Amino acid sequence: MIEILQPAFMQRALLAALLVGVAAPAIGIYLVQRRQAIMGDGIGHVALTGVALGFLLSTSPVWTAVVVASLGSVAMELIRWYGRTRGDVALAMLFYGGMAGGVLIINLAPGGTTADLLSPLFGSVMTVSPEDVTAIVVLSGLALAVSFGLRRQLFAVCQDEEFARVSGLPVRLLNLLLAVTAAVTVTVAMRVVGLLLVSALMVIPVAAAQQVTRGFATTMGLAVGMGVLVSVSGTATSYYADVPPGATIVLLAIALFAVLSAAAPLLNRARLRARARDEEAPGWKGRAGDREGEGREAAEGVTVVR
């Protein structure tokens, strides 16, 4: 384990993987709640244009990708609100336009070829520079500040927009903020997982956590923990086995999902047995106690995510 920490590029890669493992599920849980799990994949397509623009302008691709991906995410929200064309058709044009723009622009860059896009598309621990680490730290901090600082508001909007609007929440502003934060998260994960696979890291840990948890807050905490686990272990495995980190991380996440899915029925039976024992205990409150607990969970913004 000490050996892996000796190369400077692995120190940077593991730090980036740690931050990505926290940020991706923390934002992905809101996309899953809105049934927009595929949104991260679309943003990744758009961000490719920003990466190519960075090559063309001889500047950091991370920052240009952040700008372009953020604009693309705002465009997705505007299409969802005002688009007269069928939403899926308009979004498809935006996604594939982003991919096509990236391929075109990279070939206009001095010495640029389509091969230069392979690393951003699929991730590479060798490409994490000190400047990238600085950008990842700053952007991850912003994404986490939004995710945890506005947890109740974002949950309300993702759960029921009409109810959130009646409650006085700025629904459209929160939707735009979530879309831009998702774009930032996609860009943060570009170096480790890659633009084509980042959506998996945003969604699969959340889906895995939902197999064994019942509340929103618990699901978020477990999803973040699993995101860190698969990101760091996948990056370490890629170092020793000389395999792509992005693919390794995603396959580990899928394996973890499969294990928890298989264990979920056993956990449910254990919960039922525990409930039966509680019912037999003196002083059990019955359904009134259940309703009291459910009301307390709702007040705390931890409604079940299913």
C-alpha positions as CSV (number, residue, x, y, z in Angstrom):
1,M,0.0,0.0,0.0
2,I,3.0,2.3,0.7
3,E,4.2,1.7,-2.8
4,I,1.1,3.1,-4.5
5,L,1.6,6.4,-2.6
6,Q,5.1,7.0,-3.7
7,P,4.5,8.2,-7.3
8,A,3.3,11.8,-7.3
9,F,0.8,11.1,-10.1
10,M,-0.8,8.4,-8.0
11,Q,-1.1,10.7,-5.0
12,R,-2.9,13.2,-7.2
13,A,-5.1,10.4,-8.8
14,L,-6.1,9.0,-5.4
15,L,-7.0,12.4,-4.1
16,A,-9.1,13.1,-7.2
17,A,-10.8,9.7,-6.9
18,L,-11.6,10.4,-3.3
19,L,-13.2,13.7,-4.1
20,V,-15.1,12.3,-7.1
21,G,-16.3,9.4,-5.1
22,V,-17.9,11.8,-2.6
23,A,-19.3,14.4,-5.1
24,A,-20.7,12.2,-7.8
25,P,-23.3,10.2,-5.7
26,A,-24.0,13.3,-3.6
27,I,-25.4,15.0,-6.7
28,G,-26.5,11.8,-8.5
29,I,-29.1,11.1,-5.8
30,Y,-31.1,14.2,-6.8
31,L,-31.0,13.1,-10.5
32,V,-32.2,9.6,-9.5
33,Q,-35.0,11.2,-7.4
34,R,-36.1,13.3,-10.5
35,R,-35.9,10.2,-12.7
36,Q,-33.1,11.9,-14.8
37,A,-30.4,9.3,-14.1
38,I,-29.2,9.6,-17.7
39,M,-28.6,13.4,-17.5
40,G,-25.0,13.0,-16.4
41,D,-24.3,11.1,-19.7
42,G,-25.8,13.9,-21.7
43,I,-23.8,16.5,-19.9
44,G,-20.7,14.4,-20.6
45,H,-21.4,14.6,-24.3
46,V,-21.7,18.3,-24.2
47,A,-18.5,18.7,-22.0
48,L,-16.5,17.1,-24.8
49,T,-16.8,20.3,-26.8
50,G,-15.4,22.2,-23.8
51,V,-12.4,19.7,-23.6
52,A,-11.7,20.2,-27.3
53,L,-12.0,24.0,-26.9
54,G,-9.4,23.8,-24.1
55,F,-7.0,22.2,-26.6
56,L,-7.8,24.8,-29.2
57,L,-7.2,27.7,-26.8
58,S,-4.1,26.0,-25.2
59,T,-5.7,26.3,-21.8
60,S,-6.9,23.9,-19.1
61,P,-9.6,21.6,-20.6
62,V,-11.1,21.3,-17.1
63,W,-12.2,24.9,-16.9
64,T,-13.4,25.2,-20.5
65,A,-15.3,21.9,-20.0
66,V,-17.0,23.4,-16.9
67,V,-18.1,26.5,-18.8
68,V,-19.5,24.5,-21.8
69,A,-21.1,21.8,-19.7
70,S,-22.8,24.4,-17.5
71,L,-24.2,26.2,-20.5
72,G,-25.3,22.9,-21.9
73,S,-27.1,21.9,-18.6
74,V,-28.9,25.3,-18.6
75,A,-29.9,24.7,-22.2
76,M,-31.3,21.3,-21.1
77,E,-33.4,22.9,-18.4
78,L,-34.7,25.6,-20.8
79,I,-35.6,22.9,-23.4
80,R,-37.5,21.0,-20.6
81,W,-39.4,24.2,-19.7
82,Y,-40.1,25.9,-23.0
83,G,-39.2,23.5,-25.8
84,R,-41.8,23.1,-28.5
85,T,-40.0,20.1,-30.0
86,R,-40.4,16.8,-28.2
87,G,-38.1,17.0,-25.2
88,D,-36.2,13.8,-25.9
89,V,-35.6,14.8,-29.6
90,A,-34.3,18.3,-28.6
91,L,-32.0,16.8,-25.9
92,A,-30.7,14.1,-28.2
93,M,-29.7,16.9,-30.7
94,L,-27.9,18.7,-27.9
95,F,-26.1,15.6,-26.7
96,Y,-24.9,14.5,-30.1
97,G,-24.1,18.0,-31.1
98,G,-21.8,18.3,-28.2
99,M,-20.0,15.1,-29.2
100,A,-19.7,16.2,-32.8
101,G,-18.5,19.7,-31.8
102,G,-15.8,18.1,-29.7
103,V,-14.5,16.0,-32.6
104,L,-14.6,18.9,-35.0
105,I,-12.8,21.4,-32.7
106,I,-10.1,19.0,-31.6
107,N,-9.1,18.5,-35.2
108,L,-8.9,22.3,-35.6
109,A,-6.5,22.6,-32.7
110,P,-2.7,22.7,-33.6
111,G,-1.5,19.2,-33.6
112,G,-4.8,17.9,-32.2
113,T,-6.3,14.6,-33.2
114,T,-9.4,12.6,-32.2
115,A,-7.0,10.4,-30.2
116,D,-6.5,13.3,-27.7
117,L,-10.1,12.8,-26.6
118,L,-9.6,9.2,-25.4
119,S,-8.3,10.2,-22.1
120,P,-11.1,12.6,-21.2
121,L,-13.7,10.1,-22.5
122,F,-12.5,7.2,-20.5
123,G,-10.3,8.6,-17.7
124,S,-6.6,8.2,-17.0
125,V,-4.8,8.5,-13.7
126,M,-1.7,9.5,-15.6
127,T,-3.3,12.8,-16.8
128,V,-4.2,14.2,-13.4
129,S,-1.9,17.3,-13.1
130,P,-1.3,19.5,-10.1
131,E,-3.5,22.1,-11.8
132,D,-6.2,19.6,-12.3
133,V,-6.1,18.7,-8.6
134,T,-6.6,22.3,-7.7
135,A,-9.6,22.6,-10.0
136,I,-11.1,19.3,-8.7
137,V,-10.7,20.4,-5.1
138,V,-12.4,23.8,-5.8
139,L,-15.2,22.3,-7.9
140,S,-15.9,19.4,-5.6
141,G,-16.2,21.8,-2.7
142,L,-18.8,23.8,-4.6
143,A,-20.7,20.8,-5.6
144,L,-20.8,19.4,-2.0
145,A,-21.7,22.8,-0.6
146,V,-24.8,22.8,-2.8
147,S,-25.7,19.2,-2.2
148,F,-25.5,19.2,1.5
149,G,-26.2,22.9,2.2
150,L,-29.4,22.9,0.2
151,R,-30.4,19.2,0.9
152,R,-33.9,19.9,2.1
153,Q,-34.8,22.4,-0.7
154,L,-33.3,20.2,-3.4
155,F,-35.1,17.1,-2.1
156,A,-38.4,19.0,-2.0
157,V,-38.0,20.2,-5.6
158,C,-36.9,16.7,-6.9
159,Q,-39.7,14.9,-5.0
160,D,-42.6,17.2,-6.0
161,E,-42.1,20.4,-8.0
162,E,-45.7,21.6,-7.5
163,F,-45.6,21.1,-3.8
164,A,-42.3,22.9,-3.6
165,R,-43.7,25.8,-5.6
166,V,-46.7,26.1,-3.4
167,S,-44.4,26.0,-0.4
168,G,-42.7,29.2,-1.7
169,L,-39.4,27.6,-2.9
170,P,-37.7,29.1,-6.0
171,V,-38.2,26.0,-8.1
172,R,-36.7,27.1,-11.4
173,L,-33.7,28.6,-9.7
174,L,-33.1,25.4,-7.7
175,N,-33.5,23.4,-10.9
176,L,-30.9,25.5,-12.7
177,L,-28.6,25.3,-9.7
178,L,-28.9,21.5,-9.6
179,A,-28.3,21.3,-13.4
180,V,-25.2,23.5,-13.2
181,T,-23.9,21.5,-10.2
182,A,-24.4,18.3,-12.0
183,A,-22.3,19.7,-14.9
184,V,-19.6,20.7,-12.5
185,T,-19.6,17.2,-11.0
186,V,-19.3,15.6,-14.4
187,T,-16.3,17.7,-15.2
188,V,-14.7,17.0,-11.9
189,A,-14.9,13.2,-12.6
190,M,-13.5,13.6,-16.1
191,R,-9.9,12.8,-15.2
192,V,-10.7,9.7,-13.1
193,V,-13.8,8.0,-14.6
194,G,-14.1,9.7,-18.0
195,L,-17.0,11.6,-19.5
196,L,-18.7,8.6,-21.0
197,L,-18.7,6.6,-17.7
198,V,-19.2,9.4,-15.1
199,S,-23.0,9.0,-15.1
200,A,-22.5,5.5,-13.8
201,L,-20.7,6.7,-10.7
202,M,-23.4,9.3,-10.1
203,V,-26.2,6.7,-10.4
204,I,-25.1,3.2,-9.5
205,P,-24.0,3.9,-5.8
206,V,-27.3,5.5,-5.3
207,A,-29.2,2.6,-6.8
208,A,-27.1,0.2,-4.7
209,A,-27.8,2.1,-1.5
210,Q,-31.5,2.1,-2.2
211,Q,-31.5,-1.6,-2.1
212,V,-30.8,-1.7,1.7
213,T,-31.9,1.7,3.0
214,R,-35.2,3.4,3.6
215,G,-34.6,7.1,4.2
216,F,-33.2,9.8,1.9
217,A,-30.5,10.9,4.3
218,T,-29.4,7.4,5.0
219,T,-29.4,6.6,1.3
220,M,-27.2,9.6,0.6
221,G,-24.7,8.7,3.3
222,L,-24.4,5.1,2.2
223,A,-24.2,6.1,-1.5
224,V,-21.3,8.5,-0.8
225,G,-19.5,5.9,1.2
226,M,-19.8,3.4,-1.6
227,G,-18.8,6.0,-4.1
228,V,-15.6,6.6,-2.2
229,L,-15.0,2.8,-1.8
230,V,-15.3,2.0,-5.5
231,S,-13.4,5.1,-6.7
232,V,-10.4,4.7,-4.5
233,S,-10.3,0.9,-4.8
234,G,-10.8,1.1,-8.6
235,T,-8.0,3.6,-9.0
236,A,-5.7,1.5,-6.9
237,T,-6.6,-1.6,-8.9
238,S,-5.9,0.2,-12.2
239,Y,-2.4,1.0,-10.9
240,Y,-1.5,-2.6,-10.0
241,A,-3.3,-4.4,-12.8
242,D,-2.6,-1.7,-15.5
243,V,-6.2,-1.4,-16.6
244,P,-8.3,1.7,-17.3
245,P,-9.5,3.3,-14.0
246,G,-12.9,4.4,-15.3
247,A,-14.0,1.0,-16.4
248,T,-12.6,-0.6,-13.3
249,I,-14.5,1.8,-11.0
250,V,-17.8,1.3,-12.9
251,L,-17.5,-2.5,-12.9
252,L,-16.8,-2.5,-9.1
253,A,-19.8,-0.3,-8.6
254,I,-22.0,-2.8,-10.6
255,A,-20.6,-5.7,-8.6
256,L,-21.5,-3.9,-5.4
257,F,-25.0,-3.2,-6.6
258,A,-25.4,-6.9,-7.5
259,V,-24.2,-8.0,-4.0
260,L,-26.6,-5.6,-2.2
261,S,-29.5,-6.5,-4.5
262,A,-28.9,-10.2,-3.5
263,A,-28.6,-9.2,0.2
264,A,-31.7,-7.0,0.2
265,P,-34.3,-9.8,0.7
266,L,-32.3,-11.1,3.7
267,L,-32.2,-7.7,5.3
268,N,-35.9,-7.2,4.7
269,R,-36.6,-10.5,6.4
270,A,-34.4,-9.5,9.3
271,R,-36.3,-6.2,9.6
272,L,-39.6,-8.1,9.6
273,R,-38.4,-10.4,12.4
274,A,-37.2,-7.5,14.4
275,R,-40.6,-5.8,13.9
276,A,-42.4,-9.0,15.0
277,R,-40.3,-9.0,18.2
278,D,-41.1,-5.4,18.9
279,E,-44.8,-6.1,18.5
280,E,-44.6,-8.8,21.1
281,A,-42.7,-6.5,23.5
282,P,-44.7,-4.8,26.3
283,G,-45.6,-1.2,25.6
284,W,-45.5,-1.5,21.8
285,K,-47.4,1.5,20.2
286,G,-48.5,-0.2,17.1
287,R,-49.5,1.7,14.0
288,A,-49.7,5.0,16.0
289,G,-46.0,4.7,16.8
290,D,-45.3,4.0,13.1
291,R,-47.2,7.0,12.0
292,E,-45.4,9.1,14.6
293,G,-42.0,7.9,13.2
294,E,-43.1,8.5,9.6
295,G,-44.2,12.0,10.4
296,R,-40.9,12.7,12.1
297,E,-39.0,11.4,9.1
298,A,-41.0,13.5,6.7
299,A,-40.4,16.6,8.8
300,E,-36.7,15.9,8.7
301,G,-36.7,15.6,4.9
302,V,-35.8,11.9,4.9
303,T,-38.7,10.5,2.9
304,V,-38.1,7.0,1.5
305,V,-36.3,7.0,-1.9
306,R,-37.8,4.2,-4.1
